[in-house]
Amino acid sequence: MPPSLVHDPDAWNRRLLELPGAHLLQSWPWGEFKSRYGWSAERWLWSDPSGRPTAAAQILRRPLPSLRGISILYAPRGPCLDYSNAGLRQEVFHDLQMLARKSRAIFLKIDPAVHLGRGLPGTPQAVDDPLGPAVASELEAEEWRFSRDQIQFRNTLALDLRPTEVSLLAAMKQKTRYNIRLAERHGVKVRPGDLDDLGLLYRMYAETSVRDGFVIRHEGYYQDAWGSFIRAGLAQPLLAEVEGEAVAAVLVYRLGETSWYIYGMSREAHRDLMPNHLLQWGAIRWARAEGCTVYDFWGAPDRLEPDDPMWGVYRFKEGFGAQLIRTLGAWDYAVRPGLYAIYSRLLPRILAVMRSRGRAQTLRSIE
């Protein structure tokens, strides 16, 4: 059956959670949040003859003011469906192409949760998944192309939360377990945060971005990105304190049985006391208490080599017993190949200018 638009928030979230791979970025609140920053959201649902949902895609649309009526489309971490069903996935890909053509878009970007494998390639723990290459071949045959602009991390690390806390601790690397205990012994305390902490969180996040060399947005964006989900009961900040002084924090989100560690921030003070290790353990325990069975560490290197800038982040997350998951990444369907080529060439230059301005703005905010 062809897809239908869903206009009811509760109906969308309920149907989404019935599907494999339901993701926070496909939830109604995420679409509403992005609609406040230049995007609009359409929610498309596929159903079988009995009315049971079979697939879903929240598609974000961003108009390009310089090209009247022309836009770009993006389904972050979507579409959601059982990708092992070849007929279904081909139907959904075809329908998405039709929707993109009807919408006067330059292109549609999808970000399917299709695994290429688990574990670090070249290690005994590595297992390849034949589904990933099969889906990639089908996309290429239908003129989709692997995107040069990967919005989300292609790879991540995930921790199975179903074992007991004792078992989870036992499965960690010895150094990680030691650092958790060290933080506890030296008086690091982890407390749940609330809306009153958002200003403090942003100041720590700005300090982190300057220290680690990444660009962040203005404070209002994060007040919304964090605050609206806290109010909806879908996010929880946790702060690590030393003698009452906040030195690090994390923002953990949840949807259904999955939780995501999306934002982390820290100060230079007391880093030797390992507050980030205790924070992650606190976040894992919070996710378990919320009924989650998976803790997604949100991000691993695209290039799985020790000289990758994110290799240290990967080793930190791996220490908690998380398993590397390699995914298909984002793919683009170019409705207007000429404009798509121009857009793809110009985008890196535009982003470089935006990063430069963002870095200067962040520096001003913490001076």
N, C-alpha and C positions, 0 to 999 in steps of 0.2 A: 504494500500500500504506500502511496506517496506520503511524504511527511506533512505534518500539520503544525501550525503555529500555536504555542501555548502562551496564554496571557495571565495565568493565575500563579502567583509565587509558590503557594503551598503545593499545588498540583505539580508544578515543575520539579521542585525539590524532592517530592515524594516519588515521582516517576524516575528521576535521576538515580536515586538511591537503590532502585530495583535493578539497575544495570551494572555490568562489570566495569571496573575502572572509573566509577563515579569520582569526580575530582572537585576540589574546592573551586578551581578556576572555571568550572562549568556550572557552579551554583548560581541561583538567582541573586543572592547578595553581591557576588563578585561582579556580575553584569551591571547591577545598580551602581556599585562603587565606580566602575570604569565609565559609566554614563555621565558622571560628574566631571570627567576629564577628557572630553572631546570625542568619546565613543557613544554609540547606541547599541543596544543588544536585541537580537532576535533569538527566540528559543524554538527549535524545530524538533519535533518528536516523531519517530517512526513506531508504528504499532502493527501487530499481527491482526488477523481477522477477528480474534476474540477481544481485542482491545488491550492486550498485554504489550507493554513497551518493549521494543527490540533495539532501539538506538536513540541517541539524543545528541544534539549539537547546539550549544549556545554560540552564536556567531556575533562577534563584535564588528561594528562598522565604523570606520573613521573617514569622513569626507575630506577631500583635499581642496581647500578653498581656491587654489589657483586653477583648478580644473573643475569647472562648474558641473555638478551632477555626478562626478567621478569619485570613487572611494576605494579604500582597501578593506579587506575582510580578514578576520582572524578568529579561529576557533581554538582558544587556548586549552591545551590538554584535552582536546576533543578531535573527532566525535567519540562518544562513549558507546561501546557495543561489544559483543562477543566476537573478537577478531578471528577466532578459529572457525567461524561460520563463513566460508568463502562466498557463498551466494549473497549473504546479508551485507558483507563489507563491500562487495562490488556494487550492490544496489545503492548503498549509502554514498559511496564515492561518486557514482554517476549522478545521483540526485544533487549532491553538493556542487558538482560542476554545472548542472542546470541552473541552480539557484544563483551561482556566481555570474553566469552569463546574463541572467535576467536582471541582475542588480546594477549593471553598468560599472562593475568593479574592475580595477586593474588586475587584481589577483585575489585569490583566497588562500590563506595559510592555514594548514591544519597541523595538529601536534599530537598524533595518535599515540596512545599508551600501549605500544607494541614492543615487546622485548626482543632484542637481538641476543641476549644471553645474560647470565649471572656470573659474578666472580671476575677477578682480574685475569685477562687473557694471558696464557702462558703459565698459569699456576694450576696445581691439581684441583683447586676448587672451581675452576672455570667450566661453565656449561653453556654451550651455544643453543639457541632456540631457532629451529628451522622456520618458524612462523615469520620472524622478522624479515629475512631475505625474500620470502614468498610475497609478503605484502609490498615490499619495496619494488619487486619486479612488476607487480600489478600496477602500482602507481606510475612507474616509468612507462609502461605500455599505454596508459591513459593520458600521457603527456603531463603528469605531475613531475616536478623536479625538486631534488633535495635543496632546501633553502640555504642561501648564503647568510641569511639573517635568522639565527637561532635565538628566538626571544627567551625561551626558558632553557635551563640546563638539559642537555641531552641525557646525561647520566645522573644517577642519584645513588644513595645508599639507604636501605630500608632495614628496620629492626622488627622482628617478630615479637610482639608483646604478650603472646599467650603464655609463655613460661612464667613461673613464679619469680618474684624479685630476687630471691636467692639464686635461682638458676640464671637469671639475666646477669647478675654480678659475676657469677662463676664463668660465664661465657665471654666476658670482656678480656681484653689484653691485660696482662698483669700490671703494666705501667698505668693504664687508665684506672684500674681499680685502686691502685696505690694513690693516685692523684686525687681521687674522690675522697679517700680517707684522710689524706694530708689536709685538704681544704677543711674538712670537718674538725680535725684536731686543732687547726690554727684559728678556729673561731669564725670561719665563713658561714654565714647564714643565708638561706634562700627563703624569700617570702613571695607570696602572690601579689602582683601589682593590680592597680585599678586605673580608672580614667584620670585620677589626679596625678598619676606618674608619667603621663604622656610627654609633658615638657622635658622632664628629666631624661626619658628614654631618647627623645630626639637629640638632646645635647650630647649624650653618649654616642649615639649613632653618627652624628656629625664628626665627633672626634675620631671614631673608628674609621670613617671614610677617608679622612685626611691622612691618618696614619698608614692605612692599607692601600691607598691609592685608587679607590673606586668613587664613582660619582653618585650622589643621591639627589633627591628632589627637595622642594621647599617644605617647611615644617607642616603647613596646612595639609599637604598631601598625606603625610604619615599620621597626622591627627585623625584623618578620615580612614586611611587604610587600617589603622590599628583600632581606633575608637569605635567605628561602626560595627566591626566584627566582635569587639568586646561587648558592646551593648546587645548584640544579637545572640550572645552566648556561644559564639563560634571561635573565640580566641581568648588566650590568657597570657598576660605578661608575667614573667617571673624575674625577680631581681636578686642578685647576690650582693650581700653587704658585709663589710668588715668594720666592726665597732660602729654600726649604724650608718656608715657611708656606703652608698651604692657604687659598686665598682664594675658591674657587668649585668647584662640582662638578655633575655630572649623573649620572642613572641612566638607562641605555639598556636596553630589553628587546628580545627577539627571539622570533619564532615563525615557522618556515618561512623564507620569503624576505623577511619584513617585519621591520623594527626600529622601535621607538617610543621617542622621547624623552619620558618621562612626568614625571620629577622634575628640577628644577633648583634650585640654591641658591647663594647668594653672600654674601660679607661686604662691608662698606663699604671695607675696606682695598684699595688698589691697583686700584680699578675703572677708573681712567684708563689702565691698561695693557691693557685689553680682554681679560681672561682668558676671558670667556664666548665670545668669537668663536673663540679658539683651542680651547676645550673642544668647541664644536660641530664644528669641523673634525676634532678627534680622535675624536669619537663617530661621525662619518660614515665616517672611515677604518676604525674598528673594525667598524662594520656591514658594510662592503664585505668586510673580511677574514673575516667570519663567513659570507659567501655570500649576504648580503641584497641584494635588488635595489631595495628601497624603504625610504626613511627617512622616517617619519611624525613630523612635528614636534609632533603632539598638541595641537591647539587653535588656533583663530583666533576673532576676534570673531563673535558671533551677528549683531550689527548692523554691517554693513560700511561704517562711516562714520568719518572722522577724529576725531570727538569721543568715540568708544567708548573706555572705559578700557583695552581690550586693543589699541588701534591701534598703540601703540609695539611691543608684542610681535609683532604681525603684520608690521610693517616690518622688525624684526630678523630674523625667520625668512625672510621673502621675500628678504632680501638674499643668502641662500645659494643662490638659484636655485630655491627650492621653488615649487610651483604650488598656488594656493588650490583646495581642493575643497569645494564646497557640497553638503551632504547633507540628506536628508529629515528627520532628527532623530527623536526618540522619540515613540511613539504609544501610547495607552492603550486597552485594551478593558475597559470597566466592566462587570463581572459583576453588581455590586450598585450600581446608579446612585445610590441614596440615600446609602449609606455612602461611595461615591466622592466625592460632592459635599461631604459633611462633612469627609472626609479632606483633600480639596483645599483647603478653606478653613482648616483647622487647621494644615496642614503648614507654611506660611510662619511662623506664630507659634512653632511648636515649633522650627523651624530657627533662628529669631532668638535664642531662649533658648540653644540649643545652641552657637551661634556666640559668644555673649557669654561663656558658661562656658569654651569652648575658647580664646578669646582671653586670658582671665585665666589659664588654666592654662599657656599658652605663655609669657606674660610671666613667670610665676613660675619656669618652667624655665630661663630665660636670665638671671635676676637674679643 
